[in-house]
């Protein structure tokens, strides 16, 4: 009996983590201006904002260097080990992949990530993070 989960299950777990990180970056940017308008103190928490800006900075840097995300590479490797084509997965894995992955030249992603990164920088400037609990 194997103690470790199967390769397909590990690939699905990596995909779920990837989707969660994308959600954190996208929804985090949406939450900052909305949260400031609504008076939510947590949206200006320094740790939250630092993590948010660091994650998008890594994404932008990878794109400009022409590198795929390490999670994409790991998931593809796990799928190949399982005898699957990359992104061929379980029902949940399939739909998460359909949501996350698009076919386009790398420069398109570099520009899109850069624009998104600039929006995060704008949110940082417009709604600066605060130490502690915020307002």
N, C-alpha and C positions, 0 to 999 in steps of 0.2 A: 504494500500500500504506500502510495506517494504521500509524503508529508507536505510538499509544496503544491500550490495550486497548479493547474495545467497552464500551458502557454497561452491558450485562447483566453482563459480567465485573467491571467496577468496582463495580456494585451488590452482587454476590456477595462481593467482597473487603471492602466496607464491612460487610456482614452478618457475615462471618467475624470481623472485628475486634470488632464489637459483641458477638458471642457470646463471644469470648475475654475481653473486659472483664467481662461478666456472670459468666463462670466465675471470673475472678480475684477478684471481689468475694464471690461465694457461697462458693467453695472456700477463699478466704483466711480468711473468718470461721470456717469449719469447722476449718481447719488450726490456728488459734491455740490453742483449748483442747486439741485432740487432741495437737498438737505439744508443748505444755507438759507434758502428762501423759507423753508418750513421750520427752521430753528433747531435742527437736529445737531447736537454738539458732536456726536461721534464722527461725522463726516470730516471734521477738521482735526481729528486725533492725529498727532504727529507720527505715531507708529504706523497707523493705517495708511497715511499719505506717503510716508517714506517707502513702505512696501509696494504701494501702488506705482509710484514713479520708478522704483528700481525694476519692477517686473516689466513695465513697458520699455524702459531703457534697454534691457537685455533683448527684448523682442526686436527693437529697432536696430540695435547693433548687429544681431544675428542676420537680419535681413540685408543690411548694407554690406556685410561681409560675405553674403551669398551662402549662408549656412542655414540648413534646416534646423528647426527646434529639436533639442535633444529628446524631448518626449515623443516627437514624431518618429525620430530615428529608432528609439527604443521600442515603440509600439510596432513599427514595421519589422524589426528584427524578431520580436516575439511572435508575430504572425507568421513569418517565414519559418521559424522553428516549429510552429504548429502545423506546417504544411499548407498554410493559407496564403492567399495573395494579400499584400498589404491592404488593410481596411476591409477585408472580408471577415465578418465577425458575426456575433450573435445579434439578435434583433435589436437589443438596446445599443450594442456597440455599433451596429450598422447605422442607426439613426443619429447617434452622436457624431459619427464620422461624417455623415451627410451634412450635418449642421456645421461642422468645423472645417472641412477640407474642400478647397476649390482648386480647379486647374487654371493656372494663369502663369505668365512669365514671372520670374523672381523679381524683376524690377517693379512690377505692379504691387507686389506685397511690400517691397521696400518703401515705395511712395505712400501706400495706404498706412503702413505702420508709422512712418514718419509723421504724416498728418495727424494720426491719432496721438502720437507722442507729443506733438506740438499742442494739441488740445489739452492733454494732461498737464503740460507745462503752463499753459494759460490758466487752467483751473488752480494750479499751485499758486500762481501769482495773484489771481483774482480773489481766491479764497484761501489765504495762507493757513497752513496747519498750525495748531496750537498745542502746547504741552499740556499734559493732564487731560481733563475731561472736556475741554473746549470752553464754550460760553458759560 
